[in-house]
Amino acid sequence: MKRTWVKAVTISLLCAPLAARASGTECDYKRDWMSSACERVMRAAHEGTWDLYVTGYGWHIDGFDNRSELNPWSYGGGAGKHWTDANGNEDILFAFAFSDSHHNFQPIGGYARQWYTKPVLGGLQAGGGFFVGVTARSDIAHYVPLPLALPVGSVRFQRASVMATFIPRIPGLNDGDVAFFWGRYEF
C-alpha cells in the first residue's frame, strides 16, 4: 500500500512538466508511468468539466504561540477542471489564491486525484486522495515557489463539495499543524 501511494505522488509531481512538454493531447514517453501521468493531466485539461473554488477556513491546530493573532478566515477563490473516470473517481487540475494566516496573498495550483465512495442518500459521497502542486508565501523566502504533496479529503453532495487537507508542522518552515478547508462546485 505504501509503495502504491509513494508511486502515485511521484507520478503526480511530474504531471505538470510532462503535460507542458506534450503537444496537444500526445503523451508519448519512453516509460509507461510517465505516459500514464501525462495522459491523466491532459485528459482533465482537455476533456474535463469546469469547477469553481471558494476558500474559507484554516484551523491552526497546535504549535502556534500566537494563535489568536493568526487569520483563520482564508478568503479567496479560483477555478479548475476535473475529469471523472468510469468508476466515478477524479483527476483534478486547480488554481486558487487566498488570504493566508498572516493576511497575505497566497497562490496555489496543481493536480489532485480523488477516489470516491458509492453515492448514498441521493448523491452524498466521501472522497479521499492526494494533491501535488506549487504554492508561494510571503513569509517563506518571499514568494519563492514551494512544491507540495498533501492528502485531500472531501464530502460531496451531487455537484457541491467541502474539501480539506492537513498541513503538518515542518520544523524550521512552519510553526504548527493546520487543517485547511475550501468549497468546490462542479459545473
C-alpha positions in Angstrom: 0.0 0.0 0.0 2.8 2.5 0.9 4.7 1.8 -2.3 1.5 2.5 -4.3 0.9 5.8 -2.5 4.6 6.9 -3.0 4.4 5.9 -6.7 1.2 7.9 -7.1 2.6 11.0 -5.5 5.8 10.7 -7.5 3.8 10.4 -10.8 1.7 13.3 -9.9 4.6 15.6 -9.0 5.9 15.0 -12.5 2.5 15.6 -14.2 2.6 19.3 -14.9 6.0 19.4 -16.6 5.1 16.3 -18.6 1.9 17.8 -19.8 3.6 21.0 -20.7 6.1 19.0 -22.9 3.4 17.1 -24.6 2.0 18.7 -27.8 -1.8 18.7 -27.9 -3.0 15.5 -26.3 0.1 13.4 -27.2 1.8 11.8 -24.2 4.4 9.5 -25.8 7.2 8.8 -23.3 9.7 6.0 -23.0 8.4 5.0 -19.6 4.7 3.8 -19.3 4.2 5.5 -15.9 5.2 8.9 -17.4 2.8 8.5 -20.3 0.0 7.5 -17.9 0.7 10.5 -15.7 0.7 12.8 -18.7 -2.5 11.3 -20.0 -4.3 11.9 -16.7 -3.4 15.6 -16.7 -4.1 16.1 -20.4 -7.5 14.4 -20.1 -8.5 16.7 -17.2 -7.2 19.7 -19.1 -8.8 19.0 -22.5 -11.9 16.9 -21.7 -12.6 18.0 -18.1 -15.5 19.9 -16.7 -15.0 23.3 -15.1 -15.0 23.8 -11.3 -15.3 26.9 -9.1 -13.4 27.1 -5.8 -14.1 29.2 -2.7 -11.6 29.1 0.1 -12.8 29.7 3.6 -11.1 28.4 6.8 -7.7 27.5 8.1 -7.8 25.8 11.6 -4.5 26.4 13.4 -4.5 23.2 15.4 -1.4 23.4 17.7 2.2 24.5 17.9 1.4 28.2 17.4 2.5 30.7 20.2 0.3 33.5 18.8 -2.8 31.6 17.6 -5.1 34.4 18.4 -3.2 36.7 16.1 -3.4 34.4 13.1 -6.0 34.7 10.4 -8.4 31.7 10.3 -10.6 33.1 7.6 -8.7 32.2 4.4 -11.0 34.1 2.0 -10.3 33.6 -1.7 -11.2 31.5 -4.7 -10.2 30.1 -8.1 -11.1 27.7 -10.8 -10.1 24.2 -12.0 -11.2 21.3 -14.2 -11.9 17.7 -13.4 -12.3 14.5 -15.3 -14.3 11.6 -13.9 -13.3 8.0 -14.8 -15.6 5.0 -15.3 -15.5 4.3 -11.5 -16.5 7.8 -10.5 -13.1 8.8 -9.4 -11.5 12.1 -10.4 -8.4 13.7 -11.8 -8.4 17.4 -10.9 -6.4 20.4 -12.1 -6.8 23.5 -9.9 -5.5 27.1 -9.2 -6.7 29.4 -6.5 -5.5 32.2 -4.2 -6.5 33.2 -0.7 -5.6 35.3 2.4 -3.0 33.2 4.4 -2.6 33.0 8.2 -0.9 36.4 8.2 -3.4 38.2 5.9 -1.0 37.9 2.9 -1.8 36.7 -0.6 -1.1 33.0 -1.2 -1.5 31.3 -4.6 -1.7 27.5 -5.0 -2.1 25.3 -8.0 -1.6 21.7 -9.0 -3.1 18.2 -9.6 -5.3 16.1 -7.4 -6.5 12.5 -7.6 -9.6 11.5 -5.5 -11.3 8.2 -5.1 -15.0 8.3 -4.0 -17.4 6.0 -2.2 -20.6 5.0 -4.0 -23.3 7.7 -3.6 -26.0 7.3 -0.9 -29.0 9.4 0.1 -29.4 10.9 -3.4 -25.8 11.8 -4.1 -23.8 12.0 -0.8 -20.2 10.7 -1.2 -16.9 10.8 0.7 -13.7 11.1 -1.2 -10.0 10.8 -0.4 -6.7 11.1 -2.2 -3.8 13.4 -2.6 -2.8 16.6 -4.3 0.6 17.8 -5.6 1.4 21.3 -6.7 3.1 24.5 -6.0 2.4 27.4 -3.6 4.3 30.6 -2.6 4.2 32.5 0.7 5.5 35.9 1.6 6.9 34.6 4.9 8.8 31.7 3.3 11.6 33.1 1.1 9.4 35.9 -0.1 7.3 34.0 -2.6 9.8 31.5 -3.9 7.7 28.7 -5.3 7.4 25.7 -2.9 6.4 22.2 -4.0 3.6 20.5 -2.1 2.3 16.9 -1.7 -0.6 16.6 0.8 -3.6 14.4 1.5 -7.0 15.7 0.4 -10.4 14.6 1.6 -13.9 15.7 0.7 -17.6 15.3 1.3 -19.7 15.8 -1.8 -23.4 16.1 -2.4 -24.1 16.0 -6.1 -22.1 18.9 -7.5 -21.1 20.7 -4.3 -18.1 19.6 -2.1 -16.4 20.6 1.1 -12.8 19.7 0.7 -9.9 19.7 3.2 -6.2 19.0 3.6 -3.9 18.6 6.6 -0.6 20.7 6.6 1.8 19.2 9.1 4.3 21.1 11.1 7.7 21.1 9.5 10.4 22.3 11.9 12.2 25.4 10.6 9.4 26.0 8.0 6.1 26.5 9.8 5.1 26.7 13.5 2.3 24.2 13.7 -0.3 21.9 12.2 -3.1 23.4 10.0 -6.3 21.9 8.7 -7.4 23.9 5.6 -11.0 23.8 4.2 -12.4 25.0 0.9 -15.5 24.5 -1.2 -15.9 23.3 -4.8 -18.8 23.5 -7.2 -18.7 21.3 -10.4 -20.3 22.7 -13.5 
